[in-house]
Amino acid sequence: MASPKELSDFLKTVERRAFKQTAYAVRDDHAALDIVQDAMLKLAEKYGNNPVEELPMLFQRILQNTMRDYWRRQKVRNLWTTLLSSFGNNHEDNEDHDPLETIDVEDDSDEPSAQLERSQTVKIIESALEKLPARQREAFILRYWEEMDVAETAKIMGCSDGSVKTHCSRAVHALAVELKKQGLDNLGLSNLVLNNPSS
Amino acid sequence: MNIDDNTIKDKATNLSADEALAKSAARLLNDNAQHLSAVTLKKLDTARNQAVSQLAARQSAGVNQSGSVLQWFGHGSYFDQHKLVTISMLMGVVLITFFVAQQFNKALSPVVSYEENSDAFLLASELPPEAFADKGFDTWVVSKRD
């Protein structure tokens, strides 16, 4: 059984990744935060009594399912929004936006040029990741980012090992093509990773 | 044959190169995920604390539930909240006890009569055993009683 401290430590290690992964999938930071919060609460509520070792897989599974629920709700909402759009007002109100709230906490120990290069590369990768089909993105994130094996990924995604391999292969190929289009190859990325002091 | 081998080799090389690229990309994304805005970090912190306190509350509630029998009694206990059910249960227990006691009493009488016909009773009696086997003796006892 996981103690509250163990759960807290585990969530601390995964929450940032979970947020970013969700944000790539739903493309909305507020929704991503809600989804991650939901997943955390569900994990504590339903699987708090499970051993700590099982938490990573359970959390990923809950997170993926919560994302799917979100997309389902969005689908229904979009349908109604489309139907009722002629009655609505689409002006966005940005008066409450505070740029200080969204400023990134960057590590300033690095050279500004290197930081810029890395942030541009990350943006290209993020964009390529967002372009991937949902299942391929899910497989890529679980296999390469969460470093889960094929069987674990298959369990979380609810498909066979073969399907995971196919999704991963396609995702990796599509990502490589997209990055190469932007002039990024493996060597360039590896150098960026090696030169990054936080990695 | 050589062409096929080379094709397979090239494919494998491409695949491993693509995989290396994917791993590097994942590492960069992971590094980038560590630099979130202060507001996002605060919200994640709040969400985590909520989840942890929920687990703590559930676990402490679980301990209380398995704590002691005394929790069934007293103000706000199960019996206090379900008075009708409790009264019905108590009345049921009383009725069942009464019924069982009656059945036990009925069952007790044949045992007594059986004891009267047992060997121990015959041997311990003042009369000899032959007296009980004699039909004329029974008639004599009845006439004597009248």
HADDOCK unambig.tbl for C-alpha pairs under 7 A between the chains (distance, minus, plus):
assign (segid A and resid 4 and name CA) (segid B and resid 52 and name CA) 5.35 0.50 0.50
assign (segid A and resid 4 and name CA) (segid B and resid 55 and name CA) 6.23 0.50 0.50
assign (segid A and resid 4 and name CA) (segid B and resid 56 and name CA) 5.76 0.50 0.50
assign (segid A and resid 7 and name CA) (segid B and resid 52 and name CA) 6.57 0.50 0.50
assign (segid A and resid 8 and name CA) (segid B and resid 48 and name CA) 6.66 0.50 0.50
assign (segid A and resid 8 and name CA) (segid B and resid 52 and name CA) 6.06 0.50 0.50
assign (segid A and resid 11 and name CA) (segid B and resid 48 and name CA) 6.59 0.50 0.50
assign (segid A and resid 15 and name CA) (segid B and resid 44 and name CA) 6.87 0.50 0.50
assign (segid A and resid 16 and name CA) (segid B and resid 33 and name CA) 5.79 0.50 0.50
assign (segid A and resid 16 and name CA) (segid B and resid 34 and name CA) 6.39 0.50 0.50
assign (segid A and resid 17 and name CA) (segid B and resid 30 and name CA) 6.62 0.50 0.50
assign (segid A and resid 17 and name CA) (segid B and resid 33 and name CA) 5.71 0.50 0.50
assign (segid A and resid 20 and name CA) (segid B and resid 33 and name CA) 6.14 0.50 0.50
assign (segid A and resid 37 and name CA) (segid B and resid 47 and name CA) 5.18 0.50 0.50
assign (segid A and resid 40 and name CA) (segid B and resid 48 and name CA) 6.69 0.50 0.50
assign (segid A and resid 40 and name CA) (segid B and resid 51 and name CA) 5.81 0.50 0.50
assign (segid A and resid 41 and name CA) (segid B and resid 51 and name CA) 4.73 0.50 0.50
assign (segid A and resid 44 and name CA) (segid B and resid 51 and name CA) 5.57 0.50 0.50
assign (segid A and resid 44 and name CA) (segid B and resid 52 and name CA) 6.79 0.50 0.50
assign (segid A and resid 44 and name CA) (segid B and resid 54 and name CA) 6.68 0.50 0.50
assign (segid A and resid 44 and name CA) (segid B and resid 55 and name CA) 5.29 0.50 0.50
assign (segid A and resid 45 and name CA) (segid B and resid 54 and name CA) 7.00 0.50 0.50
assign (segid A and resid 45 and name CA) (segid B and resid 55 and name CA) 6.44 0.50 0.50
assign (segid A and resid 48 and name CA) (segid B and resid 55 and name CA) 6.19 0.50 0.50
assign (segid A and resid 101 and name CA) (segid B and resid 38 and name CA) 6.92 0.50 0.50
assign (segid A and resid 101 and name CA) (segid B and resid 39 and name CA) 5.92 0.50 0.50
assign (segid A and resid 102 and name CA) (segid B and resid 37 and name CA) 5.49 0.50 0.50
assign (segid A and resid 102 and name CA) (segid B and resid 39 and name CA) 6.99 0.50 0.50
assign (segid A and resid 103 and name CA) (segid B and resid 37 and name CA) 5.66 0.50 0.50
assign (segid A and resid 104 and name CA) (segid B and resid 35 and name CA) 6.40 0.50 0.50
assign (segid A and resid 104 and name CA) (segid B and resid 36 and name CA) 5.68 0.50 0.50
assign (segid A and resid 104 and name CA) (segid B and resid 37 and name CA) 4.56 0.50 0.50
assign (segid A and resid 105 and name CA) (segid B and resid 35 and name CA) 5.57 0.50 0.50
assign (segid A and resid 105 and name CA) (segid B and resid 36 and name CA) 6.17 0.50 0.50
assign (segid A and resid 105 and name CA) (segid B and resid 37 and name CA) 5.74 0.50 0.50
assign (segid A and resid 105 and name CA) (segid B and resid 38 and name CA) 6.96 0.50 0.50
assign (segid A and resid 106 and name CA) (segid B and resid 35 and name CA) 5.99 0.50 0.50
assign (segid A and resid 122 and name CA) (segid B and resid 28 and name CA) 6.63 0.50 0.50
assign (segid A and resid 122 and name CA) (segid B and resid 29 and name CA) 6.44 0.50 0.50
assign (segid A and resid 125 and name CA) (segid B and resid 25 and name CA) 6.73 0.50 0.50
assign (segid A and resid 144 and name CA) (segid B and resid 23 and name CA) 5.78 0.50 0.50
assign (segid A and resid 144 and name CA) (segid B and resid 26 and name CA) 6.06 0.50 0.50
assign (segid A and resid 145 and name CA) (segid B and resid 26 and name CA) 5.10 0.50 0.50
assign (segid A and resid 172 and name CA) (segid B and resid 18 and name CA) 6.17 0.50 0.50
assign (segid A and resid 172 and name CA) (segid B and resid 19 and name CA) 6.43 0.50 0.50
assign (segid A and resid 172 and name CA) (segid B and resid 22 and name CA) 5.94 0.50 0.50
assign (segid A and resid 173 and name CA) (segid B and resid 18 and name CA) 6.35 0.50 0.50
assign (segid A and resid 176 and name CA) (segid B and resid 18 and name CA) 5.89 0.50 0.50
assign (segid A and resid 176 and name CA) (segid B and resid 21 and name CA) 6.74 0.50 0.50
assign (segid A and resid 186 and name CA) (segid B and resid 17 and name CA) 6.99 0.50 0.50
assign (segid A and resid 186 and name CA) (segid B and resid 20 and name CA) 6.67 0.50 0.50
assign (segid A and resid 186 and name CA) (segid B and resid 21 and name CA) 4.66 0.50 0.50
assign (segid A and resid 189 and name CA) (segid B and resid 24 and name CA) 5.94 0.50 0.50
assign (segid A and resid 189 and name CA) (segid B and resid 25 and name CA) 6.84 0.50 0.50
assign (segid A and resid 190 and name CA) (segid B and resid 24 and name CA) 5.82 0.50 0.50
assign (segid A and resid 193 and name CA) (segid B and resid 24 and name CA) 6.61 0.50 0.50
assign (segid A and resid 193 and name CA) (segid B and resid 27 and name CA) 6.90 0.50 0.50
assign (segid A and resid 193 and name CA) (segid B and resid 28 and name CA) 6.14 0.50 0.50
assign (segid A and resid 198 and name CA) (segid B and resid 31 and name CA) 6.64 0.50 0.50
assign (segid A and resid 199 and name CA) (segid B and resid 31 and name CA) 6.22 0.50 0.50
